[in-house]
């Protein structure tokens, strides 16, 4: 959650600027990490849907950067 809050705050600051480039956006978005990769640990099973969404979004950012 801390990663998402930090990224959200950084994005708010970035969009207030008249211009920003793809690298600046990518730098912020790559700070967001999933809780886990692969099968969810028992303690995080209830968050599996949210984690899957985070992983998908991270992978989309990486694909768009290449």
mmCIF file of the N, C-alpha and C atoms, coordinates in Angstrom:
data_MODEL
# 
_entry.id   MODEL 
# 
loop_
_atom_site.group_PDB 
_atom_site.id 
_atom_site.type_symbol 
_atom_site.label_atom_id 
_atom_site.label_alt_id 
_atom_site.label_comp_id 
_atom_site.label_asym_id 
_atom_site.label_entity_id 
_atom_site.label_seq_id 
_atom_site.pdbx_PDB_ins_code 
_atom_site.Cartn_x 
_atom_site.Cartn_y 
_atom_site.Cartn_z 
_atom_site.occupancy 
_atom_site.B_iso_or_equiv 
_atom_site.pdbx_formal_charge 
_atom_site.auth_seq_id 
_atom_site.auth_comp_id 
_atom_site.auth_asym_id 
_atom_site.auth_atom_id 
_atom_site.pdbx_PDB_model_num 
ATOM 1   N N  . UNK A 1 1  ? 0.818  -1.193  0.000   1.00 0.00 ? 1  UNK A N  1 
ATOM 2   C CA . UNK A 1 1  ? 0.000  0.000   0.000   1.00 0.00 ? 1  UNK A CA 1 
ATOM 3   C C  . UNK A 1 1  ? 0.861  1.256   0.000   1.00 0.00 ? 1  UNK A C  1 
ATOM 4   N N  . UNK A 1 2  ? 1.987  1.179   0.669   1.00 0.00 ? 2  UNK A N  1 
ATOM 5   C CA . UNK A 1 2  ? 2.880  2.342   0.710   1.00 0.00 ? 2  UNK A CA 1 
ATOM 6   C C  . UNK A 1 2  ? 3.359  2.689   -0.700  1.00 0.00 ? 2  UNK A C  1 
ATOM 7   N N  . UNK A 1 3  ? 3.690  1.668   -1.487  1.00 0.00 ? 3  UNK A N  1 
ATOM 8   C CA . UNK A 1 3  ? 4.127  1.922   -2.862  1.00 0.00 ? 3  UNK A CA 1 
ATOM 9   C C  . UNK A 1 3  ? 3.055  2.649   -3.660  1.00 0.00 ? 3  UNK A C  1 
ATOM 10  N N  . UNK A 1 4  ? 1.811  2.207   -3.497  1.00 0.00 ? 4  UNK A N  1 
ATOM 11  C CA . UNK A 1 4  ? 0.711  2.833   -4.233  1.00 0.00 ? 4  UNK A CA 1 
ATOM 12  C C  . UNK A 1 4  ? 0.473  4.267   -3.775  1.00 0.00 ? 4  UNK A C  1 
ATOM 13  N N  . UNK A 1 5  ? 0.541  4.494   -2.471  1.00 0.00 ? 5  UNK A N  1 
ATOM 14  C CA . UNK A 1 5  ? 0.355  5.869   -1.957  1.00 0.00 ? 5  UNK A CA 1 
ATOM 15  C C  . UNK A 1 5  ? 1.467  6.792   -2.450  1.00 0.00 ? 5  UNK A C  1 
ATOM 16  N N  . UNK A 1 6  ? 2.701  6.308   -2.388  1.00 0.00 ? 6  UNK A N  1 
ATOM 17  C CA . UNK A 1 6  ? 3.822  7.128   -2.851  1.00 0.00 ? 6  UNK A CA 1 
ATOM 18  C C  . UNK A 1 6  ? 3.718  7.423   -4.335  1.00 0.00 ? 6  UNK A C  1 
ATOM 19  N N  . UNK A 1 7  ? 3.384  6.416   -5.122  1.00 0.00 ? 7  UNK A N  1 
ATOM 20  C CA . UNK A 1 7  ? 3.248  6.614   -6.566  1.00 0.00 ? 7  UNK A CA 1 
ATOM 21  C C  . UNK A 1 7  ? 2.107  7.580   -6.867  1.00 0.00 ? 7  UNK A C  1 
ATOM 22  N N  . UNK A 1 8  ? 1.013  7.443   -6.139  1.00 0.00 ? 8  UNK A N  1 
ATOM 23  C CA . UNK A 1 8  ? -0.125 8.330   -6.347  1.00 0.00 ? 8  UNK A CA 1 
ATOM 24  C C  . UNK A 1 8  ? 0.258  9.786   -6.072  1.00 0.00 ? 8  UNK A C  1 
ATOM 25  N N  . UNK A 1 9  ? 0.956  10.017  -4.974  1.00 0.00 ? 9  UNK A N  1 
ATOM 26  C CA . UNK A 1 9  ? 1.402  11.375  -4.655  1.00 0.00 ? 9  UNK A CA 1 
ATOM 27  C C  . UNK A 1 9  ? 2.375  11.915  -5.682  1.00 0.00 ? 9  UNK A C  1 
ATOM 28  N N  . UNK A 1 10 ? 3.294  11.084  -6.121  1.00 0.00 ? 10 UNK A N  1 
ATOM 29  C CA . UNK A 1 10 ? 4.267  11.504  -7.134  1.00 0.00 ? 10 UNK A CA 1 
ATOM 30  C C  . UNK A 1 10 ? 3.579  11.810  -8.461  1.00 0.00 ? 10 UNK A C  1 
ATOM 31  N N  . UNK A 1 11 ? 2.578  11.012  -8.809  1.00 0.00 ? 11 UNK A N  1 
ATOM 32  C CA . UNK A 1 11 ? 1.836  11.271  -10.050 1.00 0.00 ? 11 UNK A CA 1 
ATOM 33  C C  . UNK A 1 11 ? 1.062  12.580  -9.967  1.00 0.00 ? 11 UNK A C  1 
ATOM 34  N N  . UNK A 1 12 ? 0.486  12.861  -8.804  1.00 0.00 ? 12 UNK A N  1 
ATOM 35  C CA . UNK A 1 12 ? -0.221 14.146  -8.639  1.00 0.00 ? 12 UNK A CA 1 
ATOM 36  C C  . UNK A 1 12 ? 0.726  15.323  -8.853  1.00 0.00 ? 12 UNK A C  1 
ATOM 37  N N  . UNK A 1 13 ? 1.924  15.228  -8.306  1.00 0.00 ? 13 UNK A N  1 
ATOM 38  C CA . UNK A 1 13 ? 2.904  16.298  -8.507  1.00 0.00 ? 13 UNK A CA 1 
ATOM 39  C C  . UNK A 1 13 ? 3.329  16.396  -9.970  1.00 0.00 ? 13 UNK A C  1 
ATOM 40  N N  . UNK A 1 14 ? 3.509  15.252  -10.605 1.00 0.00 ? 14 UNK A N  1 
ATOM 41  C CA . UNK A 1 14 ? 3.959  15.236  -11.991 1.00 0.00 ? 14 UNK A CA 1 
ATOM 42  C C  . UNK A 1 14 ? 2.928  15.861  -12.928 1.00 0.00 ? 14 UNK A C  1 
ATOM 43  N N  . UNK A 1 15 ? 1.658  15.541  -12.733 1.00 0.00 ? 15 UNK A N  1 
ATOM 44  C CA . UNK A 1 15 ? 0.647  16.067  -13.663 1.00 0.00 ? 15 UNK A CA 1 
ATOM 45  C C  . UNK A 1 15 ? 0.355  17.548  -13.459 1.00 0.00 ? 15 UNK A C  1 
ATOM 46  N N  . UNK A 1 16 ? 0.809  18.108  -12.362 1.00 0.00 ? 16 UNK A N  1 
ATOM 47  C CA . UNK A 1 16 ? 0.651  19.555  -12.158 1.00 0.00 ? 16 UNK A CA 1 
ATOM 48  C C  . UNK A 1 16 ? 1.619  20.365  -13.011 1.00 0.00 ? 16 UNK A C  1 
ATOM 49  N N  . UNK A 1 17 ? 2.678  19.700  -13.452 1.00 0.00 ? 17 UNK A N  1 
ATOM 50  C CA . UNK A 1 17 ? 3.669  20.388  -14.282 1.00 0.00 ? 17 UNK A CA 1 
ATOM 51  C C  . UNK A 1 17 ? 3.126  20.556  -15.696 1.00 0.00 ? 17 UNK A C  1 
ATOM 52  N N  . UNK A 1 18 ? 3.548  21.601  -16.392 1.00 0.00 ? 18 UNK A N  1 
ATOM 53  C CA . UNK A 1 18 ? 3.064  21.814  -17.759 1.00 0.00 ? 18 UNK A CA 1 
ATOM 54  C C  . UNK A 1 18 ? 3.465  20.678  -18.712 1.00 0.00 ? 18 UNK A C  1 
ATOM 55  N N  . UNK A 1 19 ? 4.620  20.080  -18.471 1.00 0.00 ? 19 UNK A N  1 
ATOM 56  C CA . UNK A 1 19 ? 5.086  19.001  -19.335 1.00 0.00 ? 19 UNK A CA 1 
ATOM 57  C C  . UNK A 1 19 ? 5.878  17.988  -18.531 1.00 0.00 ? 19 UNK A C  1 
ATOM 58  N N  . UNK A 1 20 ? 5.818  16.751  -18.962 1.00 0.00 ? 20 UNK A N  1 
ATOM 59  C CA . UNK A 1 20 ? 6.677  15.712  -18.422 1.00 0.00 ? 20 UNK A CA 1 
ATOM 60  C C  . UNK A 1 20 ? 6.884  14.682  -19.518 1.00 0.00 ? 20 UNK A C  1 
ATOM 61  N N  . UNK A 1 21 ? 7.945  13.905  -19.385 1.00 0.00 ? 21 UNK A N  1 
ATOM 62  C CA . UNK A 1 21 ? 8.214  12.937  -20.446 1.00 0.00 ? 21 UNK A CA 1 
ATOM 63  C C  . UNK A 1 21 ? 7.954  11.509  -19.961 1.00 0.00 ? 21 UNK A C  1 
ATOM 64  N N  . UNK A 1 22 ? 8.026  10.613  -20.900 1.00 0.00 ? 22 UNK A N  1 
ATOM 65  C CA . UNK A 1 22 ? 7.734  9.210   -20.638 1.00 0.00 ? 22 UNK A CA 1 
ATOM 66  C C  . UNK A 1 22 ? 8.664  8.628   -19.570 1.00 0.00 ? 22 UNK A C  1 
ATOM 67  N N  . UNK A 1 23 ? 9.925  9.015   -19.591 1.00 0.00 ? 23 UNK A N  1 
ATOM 68  C CA . UNK A 1 23 ? 10.878 8.498   -18.606 1.00 0.00 ? 23 UNK A CA 1 
ATOM 69  C C  . UNK A 1 23 ? 10.509 8.907   -17.186 1.00 0.00 ? 23 UNK A C  1 
ATOM 70  N N  . UNK A 1 24 ? 10.041 10.123  -16.999 1.00 0.00 ? 24 UNK A N  1 
ATOM 71  C CA . UNK A 1 24 ? 9.631  10.575  -15.671 1.00 0.00 ? 24 UNK A CA 1 
ATOM 72  C C  . UNK A 1 24 ? 8.419  9.782   -15.175 1.00 0.00 ? 24 UNK A C  1 
ATOM 73  N N  . UNK A 1 25 ? 7.480  9.541   -16.066 1.00 0.00 ? 25 UNK A N  1 
ATOM 74  C CA . UNK A 1 25 ? 6.311  8.747   -15.714 1.00 0.00 ? 25 UNK A CA 1 
ATOM 75  C C  . UNK A 1 25 ? 6.716  7.312   -15.388 1.00 0.00 ? 25 UNK A C  1 
ATOM 76  N N  . UNK A 1 26 ? 7.564  6.746   -16.204 1.00 0.00 ? 26 UNK A N  1 
ATOM 77  C CA . UNK A 1 26 ? 8.038  5.376   -16.003 1.00 0.00 ? 26 UNK A CA 1 
ATOM 78  C C  . UNK A 1 26 ? 8.771  5.248   -14.669 1.00 0.00 ? 26 UNK A C  1 
ATOM 79  N N  . UNK A 1 27 ? 9.554  6.238   -14.326 1.00 0.00 ? 27 UNK A N  1 
ATOM 80  C CA . UNK A 1 27 ? 10.304 6.217   -13.060 1.00 0.00 ? 27 UNK A CA 1 
ATOM 81  C C  . UNK A 1 27 ? 9.361  6.097   -11.861 1.00 0.00 ? 27 UNK A C  1 
ATOM 82  N N  . UNK A 1 28 ? 8.256  6.787   -11.907 1.00 0.00 ? 28 UNK A N  1 
ATOM 83  C CA . UNK A 1 28 ? 7.286  6.721   -10.813 1.00 0.00 ? 28 UNK A CA 1 
ATOM 84  C C  . UNK A 1 28 ? 6.566  5.371   -10.810 1.00 0.00 ? 28 UNK A C  1 
ATOM 85  N N  . UNK A 1 29 ? 6.111  4.952   -11.955 1.00 0.00 ? 29 UNK A N  1 
ATOM 86  C CA . UNK A 1 29 ? 5.311  3.734   -12.025 1.00 0.00 ? 29 UNK A CA 1 
ATOM 87  C C  . UNK A 1 29 ? 6.096  2.476   -11.684 1.00 0.00 ? 29 UNK A C  1 
ATOM 88  N N  . UNK A 1 30 ? 7.387  2.498   -11.900 1.00 0.00 ? 30 UNK A N  1 
ATOM 89  C CA . UNK A 1 30 ? 8.180  1.308   -11.595 1.00 0.00 ? 30 UNK A CA 1 
ATOM 90  C C  . UNK A 1 30 ? 8.477  1.150   -10.109 1.00 0.00 ? 30 UNK A C  1 
ATOM 91  N N  . UNK A 1 31 ? 8.059  2.105   -9.294  1.00 0.00 ? 31 UNK A N  1 
ATOM 92  C CA . UNK A 1 31 ? 8.252  1.967   -7.842  1.00 0.00 ? 31 UNK A CA 1 
ATOM 93  C C  . UNK A 1 31 ? 7.155  1.136   -7.191  1.00 0.00 ? 31 UNK A C  1 
ATOM 94  N N  . UNK A 1 32 ? 6.092  0.845   -7.944  1.00 0.00 ? 32 UNK A N  1 
ATOM 95  C CA . UNK A 1 32 ? 4.992  0.043   -7.412  1.00 0.00 ? 32 UNK A CA 1 
ATOM 96  C C  . UNK A 1 32 ? 5.343  -1.434  -7.566  1.00 0.00 ? 32 UNK A C  1 
ATOM 97  N N  . UNK A 1 33 ? 5.274  -2.173  -6.453  1.00 0.00 ? 33 UNK A N  1 
ATOM 98  C CA . UNK A 1 33 ? 5.616  -3.598  -6.457  1.00 0.00 ? 33 UNK A CA 1 
ATOM 99  C C  . UNK A 1 33 ? 4.412  -4.429  -6.029  1.00 0.00 ? 33 UNK A C  1 
ATOM 100 N N  . UNK A 1 34 ? 4.275  -5.621  -6.598  1.00 0.00 ? 34 UNK A N  1 
ATOM 101 C CA . UNK A 1 34 ? 3.197  -6.496  -6.145  1.00 0.00 ? 34 UNK A CA 1 
ATOM 102 C C  . UNK A 1 34 ? 3.518  -7.072  -4.763  1.00 0.00 ? 34 UNK A C  1 
ATOM 103 N N  . UNK A 1 35 ? 2.495  -7.561  -4.081  1.00 0.00 ? 35 UNK A N  1 
ATOM 104 C CA . UNK A 1 35 ? 2.711  -8.210  -2.787  1.00 0.00 ? 35 UNK A CA 1 
ATOM 105 C C  . UNK A 1 35 ? 3.504  -9.500  -2.951  1.00 0.00 ? 35 UNK A C  1 
ATOM 106 N N  . UNK A 1 36 ? 3.246  -10.216 -4.045  1.00 0.00 ? 36 UNK A N  1 
ATOM 107 C CA . UNK A 1 36 ? 3.897  -11.492 -4.314  1.00 0.00 ? 36 UNK A CA 1 
ATOM 108 C C  . UNK A 1 36 ? 3.789  -11.793 -5.796  1.00 0.00 ? 36 UNK A C  1 
ATOM 109 N N  . UNK A 1 37 ? 4.544  -12.753 -6.255  1.00 0.00 ? 37 UNK A N  1 
ATOM 110 C CA . UNK A 1 37 ? 4.449  -13.273 -7.628  1.00 0.00 ? 37 UNK A CA 1 
ATOM 111 C C  . UNK A 1 37 ? 4.075  -14.743 -7.524  1.00 0.00 ? 37 UNK A C  1 
ATOM 112 N N  . UNK A 1 38 ? 3.287  -15.228 -8.458  1.00 0.00 ? 38 UNK A N  1 
ATOM 113 C CA . UNK A 1 38 ? 2.896  -16.638 -8.445  1.00 0.00 ? 38 UNK A CA 1 
ATOM 114 C C  . UNK A 1 38 ? 1.716  -16.891 -7.528  1.00 0.00 ? 38 UNK A C  1 
ATOM 115 N N  . UNK A 1 39 ? 1.716  -18.033 -6.904  1.00 0.00 ? 39 UNK A N  1 
ATOM 116 C CA . UNK A 1 39 ? 0.621  -18.420 -6.003  1.00 0.00 ? 39 UNK A CA 1 
ATOM 117 C C  . UNK A 1 39 ? 0.630  -17.543 -4.751  1.00 0.00 ? 39 UNK A C  1 
ATOM 118 N N  . UNK A 1 40 ? -0.555 -17.113 -4.329  1.00 0.00 ? 40 UNK A N  1 
ATOM 119 C CA . UNK A 1 40 ? -0.597 -16.250 -3.142  1.00 0.00 ? 40 UNK A CA 1 
ATOM 120 C C  . UNK A 1 40 ? -0.293 -17.017 -1.860  1.00 0.00 ? 40 UNK A C  1 
ATOM 121 N N  . UNK A 1 41 ? 0.520  -16.422 -1.007  1.00 0.00 ? 41 UNK A N  1 
ATOM 122 C CA . UNK A 1 41 ? 0.694  -17.012 0.323   1.00 0.00 ? 41 UNK A CA 1 
ATOM 123 C C  . UNK A 1 41 ? -0.659 -16.995 1.056   1.00 0.00 ? 41 UNK A C  1 
ATOM 124 N N  . UNK A 1 42 ? -0.851 -17.899 1.958   1.00 0.00 ? 42 UNK A N  1 
ATOM 125 C CA . UNK A 1 42 ? -2.136 -18.026 2.658   1.00 0.00 ? 42 UNK A CA 1 
ATOM 126 C C  . UNK A 1 42 ? -2.585 -16.697 3.277   1.00 0.00 ? 42 UNK A C  1 
ATOM 127 N N  . UNK A 1 43 ? -1.653 -15.954 3.853   1.00 0.00 ? 43 UNK A N  1 
ATOM 128 C CA . UNK A 1 43 ? -2.005 -14.688 4.506   1.00 0.00 ? 43 UNK A CA 1 
ATOM 129 C C  . UNK A 1 43 ? -2.464 -13.608 3.527   1.00 0.00 ? 43 UNK A C  1 
ATOM 130 N N  . UNK A 1 44 ? -2.138 -13.777 2.257   1.00 0.00 ? 44 UNK A N  1 
ATOM 131 C CA . UNK A 1 44 ? -2.495 -12.768 1.257   1.00 0.00 ? 44 UNK A CA 1 
ATOM 132 C C  . UNK A 1 44 ? -3.547 -13.266 0.264   1.00 0.00 ? 44 UNK A C  1 
ATOM 133 N N  . UNK A 1 45 ? -4.074 -14.441 0.477   1.00 0.00 ? 45 UNK A N  1 
ATOM 134 C CA . UNK A 1 45 ? -5.024 -15.037 -0.473  1.00 0.00 ? 45 UNK A CA 1 
ATOM 135 C C  . UNK A 1 45 ? -6.234 -14.128 -0.717  1.00 0.00 ? 45 UNK A C  1 
ATOM 136 N N  . UNK A 1 46 ? -6.696 -13.436 0.304   1.00 0.00 ? 46 UNK A N  1 
ATOM 137 C CA . UNK A 1 46 ? -7.863 -12.561 0.149   1.00 0.00 ? 46 UNK A CA 1 
ATOM 138 C C  . UNK A 1 46 ? -7.560 -11.331 -0.716  1.00 0.00 ? 46 UNK A C  1 
ATOM 139 N N  . UNK A 1 47 ? -6.295 -11.070 -0.983  1.00 0.00 ? 47 UNK A N  1 
ATOM 140 C CA . UNK A 1 47 ? -5.889 -9.923  -1.809  1.00 0.00 ? 47 UNK A CA 1 
ATOM 141 C C  . UNK A 1 47 ? -5.475 -10.349 -3.219  1.00 0.00 ? 47 UNK A C  1 
ATOM 142 N N  . UNK A 1 48 ? -5.701 -11.615 -3.557  1.00 0.00 ? 48 UNK A N  1 
ATOM 143 C CA . UNK A 1 48 ? -5.226 -12.152 -4.838  1.00 0.00 ? 48 UNK A CA 1 
ATOM 144 C C  . UNK A 1 48 ? -5.746 -11.357 -6.035  1.00 0.00 ? 48 UNK A C  1 
ATOM 145 N N  . UNK A 1 49 ? -7.000 -10.986 -6.031  1.00 0.00 ? 49 UNK A N  1 
ATOM 146 C CA . UNK A 1 49 ? -7.572 -10.242 -7.159  1.00 0.00 ? 49 UNK A CA 1 
ATOM 147 C C  . UNK A 1 49 ? -6.877 -8.889  -7.339  1.00 0.00 ? 49 UNK A C  1 
ATOM 148 N N  . UNK A 1 50 ? -6.634 -8.195  -6.259  1.00 0.00 ? 50 UNK A N  1 
ATOM 149 C CA . UNK A 1 50 ? -5.965 -6.897  -6.324  1.00 0.00 ? 50 UNK A CA 1 
ATOM 150 C C  . UNK A 1 50 ? -4.506 -7.050  -6.762  1.00 0.00 ? 50 UNK A C  1 
ATOM 151 N N  . UNK A 1 51 ? -3.856 -8.067  -6.236  1.00 0.00 ? 51 UNK A N  1 
ATOM 152 C CA . UNK A 1 51 ? -2.457 -8.296  -6.602  1.00 0.00 ? 51 UNK A CA 1 
ATOM 153 C C  . UNK A 1 51 ? -2.331 -8.639  -8.083  1.00 0.00 ? 51 UNK A C  1 
ATOM 154 N N  . UNK A 1 52 ? -3.263 -9.431  -8.600  1.00 0.00 ? 52 UNK A N  1 
ATOM 155 C CA . UNK A 1 52 ? -3.256 -9.775  -10.023 1.00 0.00 ? 52 UNK A CA 1 
ATOM 156 C C  . UNK A 1 52 ? -3.381 -8.521  -10.878 1.00 0.00 ? 52 UNK A C  1 
ATOM 157 N N  . UNK A 1 53 ? -4.232 -7.613  -10.449 1.00 0.00 ? 53 UNK A N  1 
ATOM 158 C CA . UNK A 1 53 ? -4.400 -6.343  -11.175 1.00 0.00 ? 53 UNK A CA 1 
ATOM 159 C C  . UNK A 1 53 ? -3.123 -5.521  -11.134 1.00 0.00 ? 53 UNK A C  1 
ATOM 160 N N  . UNK A 1 54 ? -2.469 -5.443  -9.994  1.00 0.00 ? 54 UNK A N  1 
ATOM 161 C CA . UNK A 1 54 ? -1.211 -4.703  -9.875  1.00 0.00 ? 54 UNK A CA 1 
ATOM 162 C C  . UNK A 1 54 ? -0.148 -5.309  -10.788 1.00 0.00 ? 54 UNK A C  1 
ATOM 163 N N  . UNK A 1 55 ? -0.027 -6.630  -10.779 1.00 0.00 ? 55 UNK A N  1 
ATOM 164 C CA . UNK A 1 55 ? 0.952  -7.304  -11.643 1.00 0.00 ? 55 UNK A CA 1 
ATOM 165 C C  . UNK A 1 55 ? 0.656  -7.005  -13.107 1.00 0.00 ? 55 UNK A C  1 
ATOM 166 N N  . UNK A 1 56 ? -0.602 -7.077  -13.507 1.00 0.00 ? 56 UNK A N  1 
ATOM 167 C CA . UNK A 1 56 ? -0.975 -6.802  -14.903 1.00 0.00 ? 56 UNK A CA 1 
ATOM 168 C C  . UNK A 1 56 ? -0.626 -5.371  -15.300 1.00 0.00 ? 56 UNK A C  1 
ATOM 169 N N  . UNK A 1 57 ? -0.870 -4.430  -14.416 1.00 0.00 ? 57 UNK A N  1 
ATOM 170 C CA . UNK A 1 57 ? -0.559 -3.023  -14.714 1.00 0.00 ? 57 UNK A CA 1 
ATOM 171 C C  . UNK A 1 57 ? 0.943  -2.792  -14.796 1.00 0.00 ? 57 UNK A C  1 
ATOM 172 N N  . UNK A 1 58 ? 1.698  -3.423  -13.906 1.00 0.00 ? 58 UNK A N  1 
ATOM 173 C CA . UNK A 1 58 ? 3.155  -3.294  -13.940 1.00 0.00 ? 58 UNK A CA 1 
ATOM 174 C C  . UNK A 1 58 ? 3.689  -3.849  -15.261 1.00 0.00 ? 58 UNK A C  1 
ATOM 175 N N  . UNK A 1 59 ? 3.192  -5.010  -15.659 1.00 0.00 ? 59 UNK A N  1 
ATOM 176 C CA . UNK A 1 59 ? 3.657  -5.618  -16.901 1.00 0.00 ? 59 UNK A CA 1 
ATOM 177 C C  . UNK A 1 59 ? 3.279  -4.764  -18.107 1.00 0.00 ? 59 UNK A C  1 
ATOM 178 N N  . UNK A 1 60 ? 2.113  -4.113  -18.067 1.00 0.00 ? 60 UNK A N  1 
ATOM 179 C CA . UNK A 1 60 ? 1.710  -3.232  -19.154 1.00 0.00 ? 60 UNK A CA 1 
ATOM 180 C C  . UNK A 1 60 ? 2.649  -2.022  -19.267 1.00 0.00 ? 60 UNK A C  1 
ATOM 181 N N  . UNK A 1 61 ? 3.061  -1.483  -18.134 1.00 0.00 ? 61 UNK A N  1 
ATOM 182 C CA . UNK A 1 61 ? 4.014  -0.360  -18.146 1.00 0.00 ? 61 UNK A CA 1 
ATOM 183 C C  . UNK A 1 61 ? 5.330  -0.814  -18.761 1.00 0.00 ? 61 UNK A C  1 
ATOM 184 N N  . UNK A 1 62 ? 5.804  -1.982  -18.371 1.00 0.00 ? 62 UNK A N  1 
ATOM 185 C CA . UNK A 1 62 ? 7.066  -2.495  -18.927 1.00 0.00 ? 62 UNK A CA 1 
ATOM 186 C C  . UNK A 1 62 ? 6.960  -2.733  -20.436 1.00 0.00 ? 62 UNK A C  1 
ATOM 187 N N  . UNK A 1 63 ? 5.820  -3.287  -20.881 1.00 0.00 ? 63 UNK A N  1 
ATOM 188 C CA . UNK A 1 63 ? 5.639  -3.512  -22.323 1.00 0.00 ? 63 UNK A CA 1 
ATOM 189 C C  . UNK A 1 63 ? 5.618  -2.196  -23.096 1.00 0.00 ? 63 UNK A C  1 
ATOM 190 N N  . UNK A 1 64 ? 4.970  -1.195  -22.550 1.00 0.00 ? 64 UNK A N  1 
ATOM 191 C CA . UNK A 1 64 ? 4.868  0.078   -23.264 1.00 0.00 ? 64 UNK A CA 1 
ATOM 192 C C  . UNK A 1 64 ? 6.193  0.818   -23.317 1.00 0.00 ? 64 UNK A C  1 
ATOM 193 N N  . UNK A 1 65 ? 7.079  0.518   -22.381 1.00 0.00 ? 65 UNK A N  1 
ATOM 194 C CA . UNK A 1 65 ? 8.384  1.194   -22.351 1.00 0.00 ? 65 UNK A CA 1 
ATOM 195 C C  . UNK A 1 65 ? 9.360  0.613   -23.366 1.00 0.00 ? 65 UNK A C  1 
ATOM 196 N N  . UNK A 1 66 ? 9.101  -0.564  -23.826 1.00 0.00 ? 66 UNK A N  1 
ATOM 197 C CA . UNK A 1 66 ? 10.016 -1.233  -24.773 1.00 0.00 ? 66 UNK A CA 1 
ATOM 198 C C  . UNK A 1 66 ? 9.634  -1.013  -26.197 1.00 0.00 ? 66 UNK A C  1 
# 
